[in-house]
């Protein structure tokens, strides 16, 4: 079979066919897939009859397992978490703000994989926003200013005991483990250069940034809110519609993502791995 990629037609994303992910990947296969990943930023593999063993093999081929500090793994695994919501669940939707996974770590994961397990007939699309394109489209004067800024990241708003997924978050089926360690902070430049492609992109998100170094809270919030409105513009966004028997992998170094609802009364489950940390 020949590996082929069909672009989504949006600012990022492609559907990959011509490969069976249930089988071990050759060195040439991995090189081809990684090149497609860097070019399209989000890859979807439809019609894949694969299990958790294959998901782990795929993750290892793309660079190894990353850290998942606030998820418990599924039974019998150390590096797979279930992103799930039961049909009768009424808790707020998980991960509905733009973010790059675990950006509050000193070395965030390079990528994330999701394997469909139980997909409802409607809703539950995942949105991706191309932050290389978003930065490239800015005026040069604004680019220059943003390059001088450093963001303060933290998981406190989500995963501390008092956070959104903390002790008051009752009735959620996902195995989230809040911790006081979420109070820690980590700084990253607001504009980061992709360590493999050299492209500059915006590394800012609503979920995990609590301020900008050298700015008071209100000034930093205003800047981030204005920037976020730009980052999520339609021309930068790809809406991924899920199917059963599908794996997707995205590049946390170049896209933001967020969940959407619309499947109330239906169960949804995906299995997730993260790809090991990136430098730069």
Rosetta blueprint (number, residue, H / E / L):
1 X L
2 X L
3 X L
4 X E
5 X E
6 X E
7 X E
8 X L
9 X L
10 X L
11 X L
12 X L
13 X L
14 X E
15 X E
16 X E
17 X E
18 X L
19 X L
20 X L
21 X L
22 X L
23 X L
24 X L
25 X L
26 X L
27 X H
28 X H
29 X H
30 X H
31 X H
32 X H
33 X H
34 X H
35 X H
36 X H
37 X H
38 X H
39 X H
40 X H
41 X L
42 X E
43 X E
44 X E
45 X E
46 X L
47 X L
48 X L
49 X L
50 X L
51 X L
52 X H
53 X H
54 X H
55 X H
56 X H
57 X H
58 X H
59 X H
60 X H
61 X H
62 X L
63 X L
64 X L
65 X E
66 X L
67 X L
68 X L
69 X L
70 X L
71 X E
72 X L
73 X L
74 X L
75 X L
76 X L
77 X L
78 X L
79 X L
80 X L
81 X E
82 X E
83 X E
84 X E
85 X E
86 X L
87 X L
88 X L
89 X L
90 X L
91 X L
92 X L
93 X L
94 X L
95 X L
96 X L
97 X L
98 X L
99 X E
100 X L
101 X L
102 X L
103 X L
104 X L
105 X L
106 X L
107 X L
108 X L
109 X E
110 X E
111 X E
112 X E
113 X E
114 X E
115 X E
116 X E
117 X E
118 X E
119 X L
120 X L
121 X L
122 X L
123 X L
124 X L
125 X L
126 X E
127 X E
128 X E
129 X E
130 X E
131 X H
132 X H
133 X H
134 X H
135 X H
136 X H
137 X L
138 X L
139 X L
140 X H
141 X H
142 X H
143 X H
144 X H
145 X H
146 X H
147 X L
148 X L
149 X L
150 X E
151 X E
152 X E
153 X E
154 X E
155 X L
156 X H
157 X H
158 X H
159 X H
160 X L
161 X L
162 X L
163 X L
164 X L
165 X L
166 X L
167 X L
168 X L
169 X L
170 X L
171 X L
172 X L
173 X L
174 X L
175 X L
176 X E
177 X L
178 X L
179 X L
180 X H
181 X H
182 X H
183 X H
184 X L
185 X E
186 X E
187 X E
188 X E
189 X E
190 X L
191 X E
192 X E
193 X E
194 X L
195 X L
196 X L
197 X L
198 X L
199 X L
200 X E
201 X E
202 X E
203 X L
204 X L
205 X L
206 X L
207 X L
208 X L
209 X E
210 X E
211 X E
212 X E
213 X L
214 X L
215 X L
216 X L
217 X H
218 X H
219 X H
220 X H
221 X H
222 X H
223 X H
224 X H
225 X H
226 X H
227 X H
228 X H
229 X H
230 X H
231 X H
232 X L
233 X L
234 X H
235 X H
236 X H
237 X E
238 X E
239 X E
240 X E
241 X L
242 X L
243 X L
244 X L
245 X L
246 X L
247 X E
248 X E
249 X E
250 X E
251 X E
252 X L
253 X L
254 X L
255 X E
256 X E
257 X E
258 X E
259 X E
260 X L
261 X L
262 X L
263 X L
264 X L
265 X L
266 X L
267 X L
268 X E
269 X E
270 X E
271 X E
272 X E
273 X E
274 X E
275 X E
276 X E
277 X E
278 X L
279 X L
280 X L
